[in-house]
Structures are given as C-alpha cells and as structure tokens.
C-alpha cells in the first residue's frame, strides 16, 4: 500500500500537509485538502489509526454517556453528536446508563478512565464532583448537555422557561383549567427536569392569577403509553375536566391526543394539548410544541469539545455555560377553549 510520502508527492504538498488534511487537525486550505484527498483515493492510501494514535497520543474516539437510549430525545442528541464527530474524523463510543447505580460507577471508575477515549460528552447527567475530578485528572476534556455542572463547560436548557412558554400559550388562548402531565419521582434525578418544568407551569398559572390545582397534575414516565394512561385519569371525569393539557414531553403529549380520541373527544375542540421537544411525529399529529432541537444540541456539544481538543490559535474562550435555544411551534392541537 502507498505511504504518506507517495500521497504528498502526487498531491504536490508536504507530508505535514497530508497529515493535517487527512487527520482533520490543523489548518489546511480547501484546495490543498481536495488535492490530498484525491491523491489518497487514487493511491488507496488509508491513515493508520494505530500509527496516528501513537504519534498524537490520541485515540480519536469520544465517549458519550446518556441515561436512556430508548427515548427519542436522547437518540436524537446522539445522532447530532455522531454526525458532527464523523465530519471531524472521530469515532464515538456510547455508554448507556439505564441500569442501576453500580453500572454508572463502573463506567466512570473504569471504562472512561482507561485510555480508550480522548474526551467525554455527558447528556442529561448531573455529574458528581468525584466523577468530574477523575476525568480532569487524566486530562480528558468534558462537556455537559442539559444543565450546569461546576467546573465543566455545559450547554444548558432553561426547563422552567420552556414549560412557562408552553403554559403561557394555553393561557393566551383563554384556557383556565390547564392540566399538567409531568415526570414521577423516578425521573426527578440529575437536573430535576420534571420538577423544573412543573415549576415553570405553576409559575405561569400564578402570574395569570390562576392557582395551581394538584388534582390537575398526573405523573407519567415520558412515554406515549404513560401519557395515554395519565390523560385517561385527567379526562375520565365528565365534570370539571381540564380544557387543556401541557405535557412535559411530546411523547406524553402524543399519548394524550390518542387518549382523548379514545374517550370520544376532539382535539382541540374539546381539549387543547401542547408538549415539549418537537418530536419527529409531532407534525404528523399536528402537535403544538416547544422545540428544543436535540440534534443541534449534539452538534453544539461536539463544537465545544473540539475547542478543548483542538483549540484554534488566538480564539476567545467560550463561556462555561451556553444557553440552548427553544421555540414555540403552533400547530392544530391547540385552540381557544369551548364556550
């Protein structure tokens, strides 16, 4: 097989330029990069990952840690991160921490501390001080997604503000009896997403002069099935049923739409429903939602991580915490309440 010298000769550049162009590290002009890639393809040259690792001390592999893999949000963040890493010539190793606490301990005390990954992205995990310290001791850059982590560059979403926006949309339409489907205690961990979204919901109600009613809250598990059963409880009574439901995730909101239909109710004529996420199925169900762009979150996490792994000369350091965007998307599942 051809070597790096042959590629450099054919492309008319130095071996150092070939190395930078094919590794993705360091600046190479678009024209030179194209010449190198064309020469490498014509000669069948492939960069040796072992040689590259020995020369740089890097594995070009990033560890991504998520609490759940069977949820649309987390798989979407992972998809965004993976695509961004592939564009930069990095591999990804996934650690799914859906098991018990011992599983999490094993990952942080053994797997991530071995020389297998160059850096770590933690998604919706509130890392402890010892976990952060161990990674920093080994010089492994760390980026968090979902909430603030002391001593770690993070991408954060204001869950209370997101919930407030969804609830204020319903209030603005004239709804007063607004129910909320949130997470149960099992999901109120790490960044306390269910609690923060409930606080945002209740804050919006109080600001509108509406006292929150505990009877209008139903816990669920952030799944379509969970939202379906919670909505059956909220809408099952024929009197004083809510005219609107704010679900803390789109999957639960979709479950709400299906439950309302099974009860013979028409959405939004009889009940308005709003969620959070902008799930791939939201448009199909006409679901009004607050988009939080999970794939973009994964891409941004990689951008921040590359600043740590491959800092550009003279680049201004980014802030420790970066706020993530969100946006209300109004569709056909919300309308003014029935007269």
Secondary structure, DSSP 4 states (H G I P E B T S, - for coil): ---HHHHHHHHTS-HHHHHHHHH--S---HHHHHHHHHHHHHHT----HHHHHHHHS---EEEEEES-SSSHHHHHHHHHHHHHHHHTT-EEEEEE--S-HHHHHHIIIIITTSTT-SEEEEES----HHHHHHHHHTT-EEEEEES--TTSEEEE--HHHHHHHHHHHHHHTT--SEEEEEE-GGG--TTTHHHHHHHHHHHHHHHTT----GGGEEEE-SSHHHHHHHHHHHH-SSSS--SEEEESSHHHHHHHHHHHHHTT--TTTT-EEEEEE--TTTTTTT-EEEE--HHHHHHHHHHHHHHHHSPPTTPPPPPSEEEPP-EEE--TT--PPP-
